[in-house]
């Protein structure tokens, strides 16, 4: 049996939230270094949409359905 994201998906929401927070935490120092090179709207848009889009992607995973082999 192959276990993929569709099999694991819905049951574990905590890893999705941890990943979202981890990505924001890791990208904040990068954006502080890039702050003078880009306009403020770029930083606000990127950091503001990073966590919600990761969470939305985590919620879009559907549980696997049982499949039967056809003869």
HTML snippet that shows the backbone in 3Dmol.js (N, CA, C, O; Angstrom):
<script src="https://3Dmol.org/build/3Dmol-min.js"></script>
<div id="view" style="width:600px;height:400px;position:relative"></div>
<script>
const pdb = `
ATOM      1  N   UNK A   1       0.846  -1.179   0.000  1.00  0.00           N
ATOM      2  CA  UNK A   1       0.000   0.000   0.000  1.00  0.00           C
ATOM      3  C   UNK A   1       0.887   1.237   0.000  1.00  0.00           C
ATOM      4  O   UNK A   1       1.808   1.348   0.809  1.00  0.00           O
ATOM      5  N   UNK A   2       0.615   2.142  -0.886  1.00  0.00           N
ATOM      6  CA  UNK A   2       1.373   3.382  -0.970  1.00  0.00           C
ATOM      7  C   UNK A   2       0.682   4.432  -0.108  1.00  0.00           C
ATOM      8  O   UNK A   2      -0.511   4.691  -0.264  1.00  0.00           O
ATOM      9  N   UNK A   3       1.441   5.029   0.798  1.00  0.00           N
ATOM     10  CA  UNK A   3       0.901   6.059   1.673  1.00  0.00           C
ATOM     11  C   UNK A   3       1.382   7.401   1.156  1.00  0.00           C
ATOM     12  O   UNK A   3       2.586   7.646   1.067  1.00  0.00           O
ATOM     13  N   UNK A   4       0.451   8.259   0.819  1.00  0.00           N
ATOM     14  CA  UNK A   4       0.792   9.572   0.296  1.00  0.00           C
ATOM     15  C   UNK A   4       0.095  10.655   1.087  1.00  0.00           C
ATOM     16  O   UNK A   4      -0.520  10.371   2.115  1.00  0.00           O
ATOM     17  N   UNK A   5       0.180  11.896   0.626  1.00  0.00           N
ATOM     18  CA  UNK A   5      -0.436  12.999   1.350  1.00  0.00           C
ATOM     19  C   UNK A   5      -1.943  12.868   1.468  1.00  0.00           C
ATOM     20  O   UNK A   5      -2.528  13.365   2.431  1.00  0.00           O
ATOM     21  N   UNK A   6      -2.582  12.215   0.518  1.00  0.00           N
ATOM     22  CA  UNK A   6      -4.034  12.053   0.610  1.00  0.00           C
ATOM     23  C   UNK A   6      -4.416  11.100   1.735  1.00  0.00           C
ATOM     24  O   UNK A   6      -5.501  11.220   2.304  1.00  0.00           O
ATOM     25  N   UNK A   7      -3.550  10.170   2.057  1.00  0.00           N
ATOM     26  CA  UNK A   7      -3.846   9.223   3.122  1.00  0.00           C
ATOM     27  C   UNK A   7      -3.649   9.864   4.493  1.00  0.00           C
ATOM     28  O   UNK A   7      -4.425   9.610   5.414  1.00  0.00           O
ATOM     29  N   UNK A   8      -2.637  10.677   4.632  1.00  0.00           N
ATOM     30  CA  UNK A   8      -2.281  11.254   5.925  1.00  0.00           C
ATOM     31  C   UNK A   8      -3.071  12.534   6.190  1.00  0.00           C
ATOM     32  O   UNK A   8      -3.497  12.781   7.318  1.00  0.00           O
ATOM     33  N   UNK A   9      -3.261  13.328   5.172  1.00  0.00           N
ATOM     34  CA  UNK A   9      -3.839  14.655   5.153  1.00  0.00           C
ATOM     35  C   UNK A   9      -4.676  15.176   6.291  1.00  0.00           C
ATOM     36  O   UNK A   9      -4.155  15.855   7.175  1.00  0.00           O
ATOM     37  N   UNK A  10      -5.945  14.882   6.296  1.00  0.00           N
ATOM     38  CA  UNK A  10      -6.896  15.527   7.185  1.00  0.00           C
ATOM     39  C   UNK A  10      -6.674  15.245   8.661  1.00  0.00           C
ATOM     40  O   UNK A  10      -6.961  16.099   9.500  1.00  0.00           O
ATOM     41  N   UNK A  11      -6.176  14.083   8.989  1.00  0.00           N
ATOM     42  CA  UNK A  11      -6.056  13.706  10.394  1.00  0.00           C
ATOM     43  C   UNK A  11      -5.064  14.580  11.143  1.00  0.00           C
ATOM     44  O   UNK A  11      -5.237  14.808  12.340  1.00  0.00           O
ATOM     45  N   UNK A  12      -4.049  15.065  10.488  1.00  0.00           N
ATOM     46  CA  UNK A  12      -2.989  15.802  11.169  1.00  0.00           C
ATOM     47  C   UNK A  12      -2.967  17.249  10.704  1.00  0.00           C
ATOM     48  O   UNK A  12      -2.346  17.575   9.692  1.00  0.00           O
ATOM     49  N   UNK A  13      -3.645  18.112  11.442  1.00  0.00           N
ATOM     50  CA  UNK A  13      -3.639  19.534  11.101  1.00  0.00           C
ATOM     51  C   UNK A  13      -2.504  20.282  11.786  1.00  0.00           C
ATOM     52  O   UNK A  13      -2.045  21.307  11.282  1.00  0.00           O
ATOM     53  N   UNK A  14      -2.054  19.788  12.910  1.00  0.00           N
ATOM     54  CA  UNK A  14      -0.986  20.463  13.645  1.00  0.00           C
ATOM     55  C   UNK A  14       0.273  20.641  12.803  1.00  0.00           C
ATOM     56  O   UNK A  14       0.856  21.725  12.833  1.00  0.00           O
ATOM     57  N   UNK A  15       0.723  19.633  12.051  1.00  0.00           N
ATOM     58  CA  UNK A  15       1.923  19.846  11.225  1.00  0.00           C
ATOM     59  C   UNK A  15       1.756  20.955  10.183  1.00  0.00           C
ATOM     60  O   UNK A  15       2.731  21.614   9.822  1.00  0.00           O
ATOM     61  N   UNK A  16       0.552  21.160   9.705  1.00  0.00           N
ATOM     62  CA  UNK A  16       0.314  22.228   8.723  1.00  0.00           C
ATOM     63  C   UNK A  16       0.527  23.588   9.377  1.00  0.00           C
ATOM     64  O   UNK A  16       1.174  24.463   8.802  1.00  0.00           O
ATOM     65  N   UNK A  17      -0.021  23.766  10.584  1.00  0.00           N
ATOM     66  CA  UNK A  17       0.153  25.036  11.292  1.00  0.00           C
ATOM     67  C   UNK A  17       1.610  25.248  11.714  1.00  0.00           C
ATOM     68  O   UNK A  17       2.116  26.370  11.672  1.00  0.00           O
ATOM     69  N   UNK A  18       2.266  24.191  12.111  1.00  0.00           N
ATOM     70  CA  UNK A  18       3.682  24.294  12.481  1.00  0.00           C
ATOM     71  C   UNK A  18       4.516  24.687  11.269  1.00  0.00           C
ATOM     72  O   UNK A  18       5.406  25.532  11.368  1.00  0.00           O
ATOM     73  N   UNK A  19       4.228  24.071  10.123  1.00  0.00           N
ATOM     74  CA  UNK A  19       4.948  24.419   8.898  1.00  0.00           C
ATOM     75  C   UNK A  19       4.712  25.876   8.515  1.00  0.00           C
ATOM     76  O   UNK A  19       5.650  26.573   8.127  1.00  0.00           O
ATOM     77  N   UNK A  20       3.480  26.338   8.619  1.00  0.00           N
ATOM     78  CA  UNK A  20       3.168  27.728   8.277  1.00  0.00           C
ATOM     79  C   UNK A  20       3.940  28.693   9.169  1.00  0.00           C
ATOM     80  O   UNK A  20       4.528  29.655   8.676  1.00  0.00           O
ATOM     81  N   UNK A  21       3.944  28.445  10.468  1.00  0.00           N
ATOM     82  CA  UNK A  21       4.677  29.317  11.389  1.00  0.00           C
ATOM     83  C   UNK A  21       6.182  29.231  11.173  1.00  0.00           C
ATOM     84  O   UNK A  21       6.889  30.234  11.265  1.00  0.00           O
ATOM     85  N   UNK A  22       6.663  28.033  10.887  1.00  0.00           N
ATOM     86  CA  UNK A  22       8.089  27.852  10.636  1.00  0.00           C
ATOM     87  C   UNK A  22       8.540  28.608   9.391  1.00  0.00           C
ATOM     88  O   UNK A  22       9.600  29.234   9.394  1.00  0.00           O
ATOM     89  N   UNK A  23       7.742  28.551   8.331  1.00  0.00           N
ATOM     90  CA  UNK A  23       8.098  29.279   7.111  1.00  0.00           C
ATOM     91  C   UNK A  23       8.121  30.784   7.344  1.00  0.00           C
ATOM     92  O   UNK A  23       9.027  31.470   6.870  1.00  0.00           O
ATOM     93  N   UNK A  24       7.140  31.299   8.064  1.00  0.00           N
ATOM     94  CA  UNK A  24       7.134  32.737   8.360  1.00  0.00           C
ATOM     95  C   UNK A  24       8.349  33.104   9.210  1.00  0.00           C
ATOM     96  O   UNK A  24       9.011  34.110   8.956  1.00  0.00           O
ATOM     97  N   UNK A  25       8.633  32.291  10.209  1.00  0.00           N
ATOM     98  CA  UNK A  25       9.780  32.577  11.083  1.00  0.00           C
ATOM     99  C   UNK A  25      11.100  32.529  10.327  1.00  0.00           C
ATOM    100  O   UNK A  25      12.012  33.302  10.623  1.00  0.00           O
ATOM    101  N   UNK A  26      11.213  31.633   9.357  1.00  0.00           N
ATOM    102  CA  UNK A  26      12.457  31.538   8.595  1.00  0.00           C
ATOM    103  C   UNK A  26      12.581  32.643   7.540  1.00  0.00           C
ATOM    104  O   UNK A  26      13.691  33.051   7.198  1.00  0.00           O
ATOM    105  N   UNK A  27      11.457  33.122   7.030  1.00  0.00           N
ATOM    106  CA  UNK A  27      11.519  34.153   6.000  1.00  0.00           C
ATOM    107  C   UNK A  27      11.631  35.572   6.556  1.00  0.00           C
ATOM    108  O   UNK A  27      12.038  36.475   5.825  1.00  0.00           O
ATOM    109  N   UNK A  28      11.284  35.798   7.819  1.00  0.00           N
ATOM    110  CA  UNK A  28      11.393  37.147   8.381  1.00  0.00           C
ATOM    111  C   UNK A  28      12.840  37.652   8.354  1.00  0.00           C
ATOM    112  O   UNK A  28      13.056  38.782   7.915  1.00  0.00           O
ATOM    113  N   UNK A  29      13.841  36.885   8.797  1.00  0.00           N
ATOM    114  CA  UNK A  29      15.216  37.400   8.715  1.00  0.00           C
ATOM    115  C   UNK A  29      15.667  37.673   7.281  1.00  0.00           C
ATOM    116  O   UNK A  29      16.414  38.620   7.035  1.00  0.00           O
ATOM    117  N   UNK A  30      15.221  36.853   6.345  1.00  0.00           N
ATOM    118  CA  UNK A  30      15.577  37.074   4.940  1.00  0.00           C
ATOM    119  C   UNK A  30      15.001  38.396   4.461  1.00  0.00           C
ATOM    120  O   UNK A  30      15.679  39.165   3.780  1.00  0.00           O
ATOM    121  N   UNK A  31      13.751  38.659   4.817  1.00  0.00           N
ATOM    122  CA  UNK A  31      13.116  39.896   4.374  1.00  0.00           C
ATOM    123  C   UNK A  31      13.686  41.115   5.084  1.00  0.00           C
ATOM    124  O   UNK A  31      13.687  42.211   4.522  1.00  0.00           O
ATOM    125  N   UNK A  32      14.166  40.943   6.302  1.00  0.00           N
ATOM    126  CA  UNK A  32      14.829  42.067   6.960  1.00  0.00           C
ATOM    127  C   UNK A  32      16.106  42.447   6.224  1.00  0.00           C
ATOM    128  O   UNK A  32      16.439  43.629   6.130  1.00  0.00           O
ATOM    129  N   UNK A  33      16.819  41.461   5.704  1.00  0.00           N
ATOM    130  CA  UNK A  33      18.021  41.753   4.920  1.00  0.00           C
ATOM    131  C   UNK A  33      17.682  42.355   3.561  1.00  0.00           C
ATOM    132  O   UNK A  33      18.447  43.155   3.023  1.00  0.00           O
ATOM    133  N   UNK A  34      16.536  41.971   3.009  1.00  0.00           N
ATOM    134  CA  UNK A  34      16.127  42.482   1.697  1.00  0.00           C
ATOM    135  C   UNK A  34      15.292  43.762   1.781  1.00  0.00           C
ATOM    136  O   UNK A  34      14.914  44.322   0.752  1.00  0.00           O
ATOM    137  N   UNK A  35      15.007  44.222   2.981  1.00  0.00           N
ATOM    138  CA  UNK A  35      14.095  45.348   3.179  1.00  0.00           C
ATOM    139  C   UNK A  35      14.424  46.566   2.311  1.00  0.00           C
ATOM    140  O   UNK A  35      13.513  47.125   1.701  1.00  0.00           O
ATOM    141  N   UNK A  36      15.676  46.998   2.229  1.00  0.00           N
ATOM    142  CA  UNK A  36      15.948  48.196   1.417  1.00  0.00           C
ATOM    143  C   UNK A  36      15.856  47.963  -0.092  1.00  0.00           C
ATOM    144  O   UNK A  36      15.779  48.927  -0.854  1.00  0.00           O
ATOM    145  N   UNK A  37      15.863  46.714  -0.537  1.00  0.00           N
ATOM    146  CA  UNK A  37      15.887  46.431  -1.967  1.00  0.00           C
ATOM    147  C   UNK A  37      14.508  46.359  -2.621  1.00  0.00           C
ATOM    148  O   UNK A  37      14.399  46.449  -3.844  1.00  0.00           O
ATOM    149  N   UNK A  38      13.467  46.199  -1.829  1.00  0.00           N
ATOM    150  CA  UNK A  38      12.123  46.027  -2.375  1.00  0.00           C
ATOM    151  C   UNK A  38      11.155  46.968  -1.665  1.00  0.00           C
ATOM    152  O   UNK A  38      11.411  47.376  -0.532  1.00  0.00           O
ATOM    153  N   UNK A  39      10.053  47.314  -2.314  1.00  0.00           N
ATOM    154  CA  UNK A  39       9.071  48.183  -1.650  1.00  0.00           C
ATOM    155  C   UNK A  39       8.349  47.438  -0.520  1.00  0.00           C
ATOM    156  O   UNK A  39       8.323  46.207  -0.486  1.00  0.00           O
ATOM    157  N   UNK A  40       7.770  48.204   0.393  1.00  0.00           N
ATOM    158  CA  UNK A  40       7.136  47.620   1.570  1.00  0.00           C
ATOM    159  C   UNK A  40       5.956  46.723   1.203  1.00  0.00           C
ATOM    160  O   UNK A  40       5.697  45.731   1.885  1.00  0.00           O
ATOM    161  N   UNK A  41       5.238  47.065   0.132  1.00  0.00           N
ATOM    162  CA  UNK A  41       4.084  46.246  -0.244  1.00  0.00           C
ATOM    163  C   UNK A  41       4.517  44.830  -0.602  1.00  0.00           C
ATOM    164  O   UNK A  41       3.762  43.886  -0.373  1.00  0.00           O
ATOM    165  N   UNK A  42       5.706  44.661  -1.154  1.00  0.00           N
ATOM    166  CA  UNK A  42       6.204  43.330  -1.499  1.00  0.00           C
ATOM    167  C   UNK A  42       6.373  42.481  -0.244  1.00  0.00           C
ATOM    168  O   UNK A  42       5.930  41.334  -0.198  1.00  0.00           O
ATOM    169  N   UNK A  43       7.011  43.046   0.767  1.00  0.00           N
ATOM    170  CA  UNK A  43       7.247  42.313   2.007  1.00  0.00           C
ATOM    171  C   UNK A  43       5.929  41.998   2.708  1.00  0.00           C
ATOM    172  O   UNK A  43       5.735  40.881   3.190  1.00  0.00           O
ATOM    173  N   UNK A  44       5.025  42.971   2.769  1.00  0.00           N
ATOM    174  CA  UNK A  44       3.741  42.751   3.425  1.00  0.00           C
ATOM    175  C   UNK A  44       2.920  41.698   2.696  1.00  0.00           C
ATOM    176  O   UNK A  44       2.286  40.852   3.328  1.00  0.00           O
ATOM    177  N   UNK A  45       2.929  41.747   1.381  1.00  0.00           N
ATOM    178  CA  UNK A  45       2.169  40.763   0.609  1.00  0.00           C
ATOM    179  C   UNK A  45       2.750  39.363   0.785  1.00  0.00           C
ATOM    180  O   UNK A  45       2.010  38.411   1.033  1.00  0.00           O
ATOM    181  N   UNK A  46       4.053  39.234   0.660  1.00  0.00           N
ATOM    182  CA  UNK A  46       4.684  37.924   0.762  1.00  0.00           C
ATOM    183  C   UNK A  46       4.503  37.321   2.145  1.00  0.00           C
ATOM    184  O   UNK A  46       4.048  36.185   2.273  1.00  0.00           O
ATOM    185  N   UNK A  47       4.853  38.070   3.177  1.00  0.00           N
ATOM    186  CA  UNK A  47       4.762  37.536   4.531  1.00  0.00           C
ATOM    187  C   UNK A  47       3.317  37.386   4.997  1.00  0.00           C
ATOM    188  O   UNK A  47       3.001  36.496   5.786  1.00  0.00           O
ATOM    189  N   UNK A  48       2.445  38.260   4.503  1.00  0.00           N
ATOM    190  CA  UNK A  48       1.039  38.208   4.901  1.00  0.00           C
ATOM    191  C   UNK A  48       0.263  37.065   4.270  1.00  0.00           C
ATOM    192  O   UNK A  48      -0.729  36.608   4.837  1.00  0.00           O
ATOM    193  N   UNK A  49       0.691  36.601   3.124  1.00  0.00           N
ATOM    194  CA  UNK A  49      -0.028  35.513   2.460  1.00  0.00           C
ATOM    195  C   UNK A  49       0.646  34.160   2.626  1.00  0.00           C
ATOM    196  O   UNK A  49       0.058  33.138   2.272  1.00  0.00           O
ATOM    197  N   UNK A  50       1.849  34.128   3.150  1.00  0.00           N
ATOM    198  CA  UNK A  50       2.590  32.873   3.258  1.00  0.00           C
ATOM    199  C   UNK A  50       1.865  31.854   4.147  1.00  0.00           C
ATOM    200  O   UNK A  50       1.580  30.744   3.699  1.00  0.00           O
ATOM    201  N   UNK A  51       1.568  32.210   5.380  1.00  0.00           N
ATOM    202  CA  UNK A  51       0.911  31.270   6.302  1.00  0.00           C
ATOM    203  C   UNK A  51      -0.498  30.905   5.852  1.00  0.00           C
ATOM    204  O   UNK A  51      -0.836  29.721   5.857  1.00  0.00           O
ATOM    205  N   UNK A  52      -1.345  31.873   5.460  1.00  0.00           N
ATOM    206  CA  UNK A  52      -2.695  31.480   5.024  1.00  0.00           C
ATOM    207  C   UNK A  52      -2.699  30.553   3.816  1.00  0.00           C
ATOM    208  O   UNK A  52      -3.535  29.653   3.741  1.00  0.00           O
ATOM    209  N   UNK A  53      -1.798  30.748   2.881  1.00  0.00           N
ATOM    210  CA  UNK A  53      -1.777  29.872   1.707  1.00  0.00           C
ATOM    211  C   UNK A  53      -1.270  28.476   2.046  1.00  0.00           C
ATOM    212  O   UNK A  53      -1.726  27.498   1.454  1.00  0.00           O
ATOM    213  N   UNK A  54      -0.339  28.367   2.985  1.00  0.00           N
ATOM    214  CA  UNK A  54       0.120  27.044   3.419  1.00  0.00           C
ATOM    215  C   UNK A  54      -1.025  26.316   4.128  1.00  0.00           C
ATOM    216  O   UNK A  54      -1.240  25.127   3.897  1.00  0.00           O
ATOM    217  N   UNK A  55      -1.756  27.022   4.983  1.00  0.00           N
ATOM    218  CA  UNK A  55      -2.885  26.416   5.693  1.00  0.00           C
ATOM    219  C   UNK A  55      -3.990  26.034   4.716  1.00  0.00           C
ATOM    220  O   UNK A  55      -4.588  24.964   4.840  1.00  0.00           O
ATOM    221  N   UNK A  56      -4.263  26.897   3.752  1.00  0.00           N
ATOM    222  CA  UNK A  56      -5.268  26.581   2.730  1.00  0.00           C
ATOM    223  C   UNK A  56      -4.857  25.351   1.924  1.00  0.00           C
ATOM    224  O   UNK A  56      -5.695  24.504   1.614  1.00  0.00           O
ATOM    225  N   UNK A  57      -3.603  25.250   1.593  1.00  0.00           N
ATOM    226  CA  UNK A  57      -3.116  24.071   0.879  1.00  0.00           C
ATOM    227  C   UNK A  57      -3.218  22.815   1.717  1.00  0.00           C
ATOM    228  O   UNK A  57      -3.522  21.743   1.194  1.00  0.00           O
ATOM    229  N   UNK A  58      -2.968  22.933   3.015  1.00  0.00           N
ATOM    230  CA  UNK A  58      -3.100  21.785   3.901  1.00  0.00           C
ATOM    231  C   UNK A  58      -4.539  21.330   4.048  1.00  0.00           C
ATOM    232  O   UNK A  58      -4.803  20.140   4.223  1.00  0.00           O
ATOM    233  N   UNK A  59      -5.465  22.263   3.977  1.00  0.00           N
ATOM    234  CA  UNK A  59      -6.885  21.906   4.083  1.00  0.00           C
ATOM    235  C   UNK A  59      -7.447  21.334   2.794  1.00  0.00           C
ATOM    236  O   UNK A  59      -8.478  20.662   2.808  1.00  0.00           O
ATOM    237  N   UNK A  60      -6.787  21.590   1.695  1.00  0.00           N
ATOM    238  CA  UNK A  60      -7.325  21.132   0.414  1.00  0.00           C
ATOM    239  C   UNK A  60      -7.050  19.654   0.150  1.00  0.00           C
ATOM    240  O   UNK A  60      -7.582  19.085  -0.804  1.00  0.00           O
ATOM    241  N   UNK A  61      -6.230  19.033   0.984  1.00  0.00           N
ATOM    242  CA  UNK A  61      -5.926  17.611   0.804  1.00  0.00           C
ATOM    243  C   UNK A  61      -7.136  16.805   1.246  1.00  0.00           C
ATOM    244  O   UNK A  61      -7.627  16.970   2.362  1.00  0.00           O
ATOM    245  N   UNK A  62      -7.610  15.940   0.375  1.00  0.00           N
ATOM    246  CA  UNK A  62      -8.764  15.104   0.692  1.00  0.00           C
ATOM    247  C   UNK A  62      -8.303  13.732   1.162  1.00  0.00           C
ATOM    248  O   UNK A  62      -7.269  13.229   0.721  1.00  0.00           O
ATOM    249  N   UNK A  63      -9.080  13.127   2.063  1.00  0.00           N
ATOM    250  CA  UNK A  63      -8.702  11.771   2.469  1.00  0.00           C
ATOM    251  C   UNK A  63      -8.844  10.795   1.327  1.00  0.00           C
ATOM    252  O   UNK A  63      -9.693  10.974   0.453  1.00  0.00           O
ATOM    253  N   UNK A  64      -8.024   9.770   1.325  1.00  0.00           N
ATOM    254  CA  UNK A  64      -8.049   8.777   0.259  1.00  0.00           C
ATOM    255  C   UNK A  64      -9.340   7.963   0.338  1.00  0.00           C
ATOM    256  O   UNK A  64      -9.824   7.647   1.424  1.00  0.00           O
ATOM    257  N   UNK A  65      -9.870   7.641  -0.796  1.00  0.00           N
ATOM    258  CA  UNK A  65     -11.051   6.773  -0.845  1.00  0.00           C
ATOM    259  C   UNK A  65     -10.595   5.361  -1.140  1.00  0.00           C
ATOM    260  O   UNK A  65      -9.545   5.142  -1.745  1.00  0.00           O
ATOM    261  N   UNK A  66     -11.393   4.414  -0.706  1.00  0.00           N
ATOM    262  CA  UNK A  66     -11.005   3.038  -0.970  1.00  0.00           C
ATOM    263  C   UNK A  66     -11.230   2.705  -2.430  1.00  0.00           C
ATOM    264  O   UNK A  66     -12.274   3.015  -3.003  1.00  0.00           O
ATOM    265  N   UNK A  67     -10.254   2.081  -3.008  1.00  0.00           N
ATOM    266  CA  UNK A  67     -10.342   1.735  -4.435  1.00  0.00           C
ATOM    267  C   UNK A  67     -10.372   0.221  -4.573  1.00  0.00           C
ATOM    268  O   UNK A  67      -9.643  -0.497  -3.889  1.00  0.00           O
ATOM    269  N   UNK A  68     -11.210  -0.237  -5.449  1.00  0.00           N
ATOM    270  CA  UNK A  68     -11.249  -1.675  -5.709  1.00  0.00           C
ATOM    271  C   UNK A  68     -10.700  -1.925  -7.102  1.00  0.00           C
ATOM    272  O   UNK A  68     -10.905  -1.134  -8.022  1.00  0.00           O
ATOM    273  N   UNK A  69     -10.020  -3.004  -7.234  1.00  0.00           N
ATOM    274  CA  UNK A  69      -9.442  -3.361  -8.545  1.00  0.00           C
ATOM    275  C   UNK A  69     -10.548  -3.859  -9.458  1.00  0.00           C
ATOM    276  O   UNK A  69     -11.401  -4.647  -9.048  1.00  0.00           O
ATOM    277  N   UNK A  70     -10.526  -3.398 -10.684  1.00  0.00           N
ATOM    278  CA  UNK A  70     -11.512  -3.852 -11.660  1.00  0.00           C
ATOM    279  C   UNK A  70     -11.000  -5.129 -12.340  1.00  0.00           C
ATOM    280  O   UNK A  70      -9.806  -5.250 -12.617  1.00  0.00           O
ATOM    281  N   UNK A  71     -11.906  -6.082 -12.608  1.00  0.00           N
ATOM    282  CA  UNK A  71     -11.460  -7.346 -13.216  1.00  0.00           C
ATOM    283  C   UNK A  71     -11.035  -7.186 -14.645  1.00  0.00           C
ATOM    284  O   UNK A  71     -10.637  -8.161 -15.284  1.00  0.00           O
TER     285      UNK A  71
END
`;
const viewer = $3Dmol.createViewer("view");
viewer.addModel(pdb, "pdb");
viewer.setStyle({}, {cartoon: {color: "spectrum"}});
viewer.zoomTo();
viewer.render();
</script>
